[in-house]
Amino acid sequence: MNQKTASISEHLKELRSRLLKSIVLLLISFVICYYFADKIYSFLLDPYVQAVKGDTVQRRMIFTAMHETFLTYLKLAFFSALCISFPVILIQIWKFIAPGLYKDEKLALLPFLISTPILFIMGGMLVYYLIMPLAIKFFLSFETTAVTSGLPIQLEAKVNEYLSLITRLIFAFGLSFQLPVLLTLLAKVGFIDSDYLKKRRKYVVVIIFAVAAVLTPPDPITQVGLALPLLLLYELSIITVKFVEKK
């Protein structure tokens, strides 16, 4: 009984140590990211800059409350710190659970820990380099001049609204790109198989488009931009699940 209590106590101490390391890393990353918040924001703003390049209209970003930019930089610093710390936090989780696993279990879980941040980055890159430029051009197409209407309708994007949009899309795409990881894990524990995924393909198509409609703004560019990669990832998941079944 004493040995069991001591073992639980040691595990709790190690868990606390791992959590403290993760929190300290997150705080340090937050401070550094806040110091460079204006540069990070400029980087995230680049899709908008590239989309309006060559416009005859002089573009600008605005804020309508005195504290808006300050709060925006705080949110940006936290979001950036979370993205930077995420792989290290995964390593801390791995170091906590790895001693209790057999060698074959470690080899089985390691690819998932590696692929999770990679797929998240791929989702973020898709937003940054493709979805955002297309979406911005779509939104700008609703501008009008004084000739066609009594007054010109012109976009003046707000600092916090632009940040909320791009970070929400990066987060949504990054999480959605974890679909192969989730389905392959479910296959490994025996909840699903490749036949199950094939038979429910038509239902999944409807669910994916519904999820894309919820996670993205109400425009066809971002919704289709999320739904199509998810459909491809679902088909990829069927292949990886087949591979798991053979193993």
C-alpha positions in Angstrom: 0.0 0.0 0.0 2.8 2.4 0.9 4.6 1.6 -2.3 1.5 2.3 -4.3 1.0 5.6 -2.5 4.6 6.5 -3.1 4.3 5.6 -6.8 1.2 7.8 -7.2 3.0 10.7 -5.3 6.0 10.4 -7.6 3.7 10.5 -10.7 1.9 13.6 -9.4 5.2 15.3 -8.7 6.5 14.6 -12.2 3.2 15.7 -13.6 3.4 19.0 -11.7 7.0 19.4 -12.9 6.0 18.9 -16.5 3.1 21.3 -16.2 5.3 24.0 -14.6 7.9 23.7 -17.3 5.1 24.0 -20.0 3.6 27.1 -18.2 7.0 28.8 -17.8 7.8 28.2 -21.4 4.4 29.6 -22.4 5.0 32.7 -20.3 8.5 33.3 -21.7 7.2 32.8 -25.2 4.4 35.3 -24.5 6.8 38.0 -23.3 9.0 37.5 -26.3 6.1 37.4 -28.7 4.6 40.6 -27.2 7.9 42.4 -27.7 7.8 41.5 -31.4 4.0 41.8 -31.7 4.1 44.5 -34.3 6.4 42.5 -36.5 4.2 39.4 -36.1 1.1 41.4 -36.9 2.9 42.7 -40.0 3.6 39.2 -41.0 0.0 38.1 -40.6 -1.1 41.3 -42.4 0.9 40.4 -45.5 -1.9 38.4 -47.2 -4.0 41.5 -47.1 -1.2 43.7 -48.3 -0.5 41.4 -51.2 -4.2 41.2 -52.1 -4.6 45.0 -52.3 -1.2 45.6 -54.0 -1.7 47.8 -57.1 -5.0 49.2 -55.9 -5.8 52.8 -56.8 -7.5 53.2 -53.4 -5.2 54.1 -50.5 -5.6 51.3 -47.9 -5.2 51.5 -44.1 -6.0 49.6 -41.0 -8.0 51.3 -38.3 -8.9 50.9 -34.7 -12.0 52.6 -33.1 -11.1 52.2 -29.4 -8.1 53.5 -27.6 -7.2 50.2 -26.1 -8.0 48.1 -29.2 -4.5 47.8 -30.6 -3.1 47.0 -27.1 -5.6 44.2 -26.5 -5.0 43.0 -30.1 -1.3 42.7 -29.5 -1.9 40.8 -26.2 -4.2 38.3 -28.0 -1.6 38.0 -30.8 1.2 37.4 -28.3 -0.8 34.7 -26.6 -1.7 33.0 -29.9 1.9 33.1 -31.1 3.2 31.8 -27.8 0.8 28.9 -27.9 1.8 28.0 -31.4 5.5 28.1 -30.5 5.1 26.2 -27.2 2.8 23.5 -28.6 5.5 21.2 -29.9 7.5 21.5 -26.6 4.3 20.8 -24.6 3.8 17.7 -26.7 7.3 16.6 -25.8 6.6 17.2 -22.1 3.5 15.0 -22.4 5.5 12.4 -24.2 8.2 12.4 -21.5 5.5 11.9 -18.9 3.7 8.9 -20.5 6.7 7.3 -22.3 8.2 5.5 -19.2 4.9 3.6 -18.7 4.8 2.3 -22.3 6.3 -0.8 -23.9 8.7 -0.3 -26.7 6.2 -1.3 -29.4 3.6 1.2 -27.9 6.2 4.0 -28.0 6.9 3.2 -31.7 3.2 3.2 -32.4 2.5 6.6 -30.7 5.6 8.5 -31.8 4.4 9.1 -35.4 1.2 10.7 -34.1 3.2 13.1 -31.9 5.3 14.1 -34.9 2.5 14.4 -37.4 0.2 16.5 -35.1 2.3 19.7 -35.3 3.2 19.1 -38.9 -0.5 18.8 -39.9 -1.3 21.9 -37.9 1.4 23.9 -39.7 0.1 22.7 -43.0 -3.4 23.9 -42.2 -2.0 27.3 -41.1 0.1 27.6 -44.3 -3.0 26.8 -46.4 -4.8 29.7 -44.7 -1.9 32.1 -45.0 -0.9 31.5 -48.6 -4.2 30.5 -50.3 -7.4 31.0 -48.4 -6.8 34.5 -46.9 -5.7 36.1 -50.2 -8.7 34.6 -52.1 -11.2 35.5 -49.3 -9.9 39.1 -49.1 -10.3 39.5 -52.9 -13.8 38.2 -52.6 -14.7 40.6 -49.8 -13.1 43.5 -51.7 -15.3 42.7 -54.7 -18.3 44.3 -52.9 -16.7 47.7 -52.9 -18.4 50.3 -55.0 -17.5 53.8 -56.2 -19.4 57.1 -56.0 -20.3 56.7 -59.7 -22.4 53.5 -59.1 -23.9 54.6 -55.8 -24.5 57.8 -54.0 -21.5 57.3 -51.8 -18.5 55.0 -52.2 -18.5 51.7 -50.2 -14.9 51.0 -49.2 -13.4 48.5 -46.9 -11.5 49.9 -43.9 -10.4 46.8 -42.0 -10.2 47.0 -38.2 -7.0 45.8 -36.5 -8.7 43.4 -34.0 -11.2 42.1 -36.6 -8.5 41.2 -39.1 -6.5 39.4 -36.4 -9.6 37.6 -35.1 -10.4 36.4 -38.6 -6.9 35.1 -39.6 -6.2 33.5 -36.2 -9.6 31.8 -36.1 -9.0 30.4 -39.6 -5.5 29.2 -38.8 -6.8 27.5 -35.6 -9.8 26.0 -37.4 -7.7 24.7 -40.3 -5.0 23.5 -38.0 -7.4 21.5 -35.8 -9.3 20.2 -38.8 -6.1 18.9 -40.3 -5.8 16.5 -37.3 -8.5 14.3 -38.9 -6.1 11.6 -40.1 -4.5 11.5 -36.7 -7.8 11.1 -34.9 -9.2 8.5 -37.3 -6.0 6.4 -37.3 -5.9 6.5 -33.5 -9.5 5.3 -33.4 -8.5 2.5 -35.8 -5.6 1.5 -33.6 -7.8 1.0 -30.6 -10.4 -0.9 -32.7 -13.3 1.6 -32.7 -13.4 1.9 -36.5 -12.0 0.2 -39.6 -11.6 1.1 -43.3 -14.9 -0.5 -44.3 -16.7 1.6 -41.7 -15.1 4.8 -43.1 -16.0 3.8 -46.7 -19.6 3.0 -45.9 -20.2 6.3 -44.2 -18.4 8.5 -46.8 -21.6 10.2 -48.0 -22.6 11.2 -44.5 -19.1 12.5 -43.8 -19.3 14.7 -46.8 -22.4 16.4 -45.4 -20.8 16.7 -41.9 -17.6 18.2 -43.3 -19.4 20.9 -45.2 -21.5 21.6 -42.1 -18.4 21.9 -39.9 -16.7 24.1 -42.5 -19.8 26.4 -42.5 -19.6 26.7 -38.7 -15.8 27.2 -38.3 -15.4 29.7 -41.2 -16.9 33.1 -42.1 -20.1 33.0 -44.2 -18.4 33.1 -47.6 -18.0 30.3 -50.1 -14.2 30.8 -50.4 -13.2 29.8 -46.9 -16.0 27.2 -46.5 -15.0 25.3 -49.7 -11.3 26.0 -48.9 -11.7 24.1 -45.6 -14.1 21.4 -46.8 -12.1 20.2 -49.8 -8.9 19.6 -47.9 -10.9 17.8 -45.2 -12.4 15.5 -47.8 -8.9 14.7 -49.2 -7.7 14.1 -45.6 -10.6 11.7 -45.0 -9.6 9.7 -48.1 -6.0 9.7 -46.8 -7.3 8.5 -43.4 -8.9 5.5 -45.1 -5.5 4.6 -46.6 -3.7 5.0 -43.2 -6.4 2.9 -41.5 -5.9 0.2 -44.0 -2.2 0.3 -43.3 -3.0 0.0 -39.6 -5.2 -3.1 -40.2 -2.4 -4.8 -42.1 0.1 -4.1 -39.3 
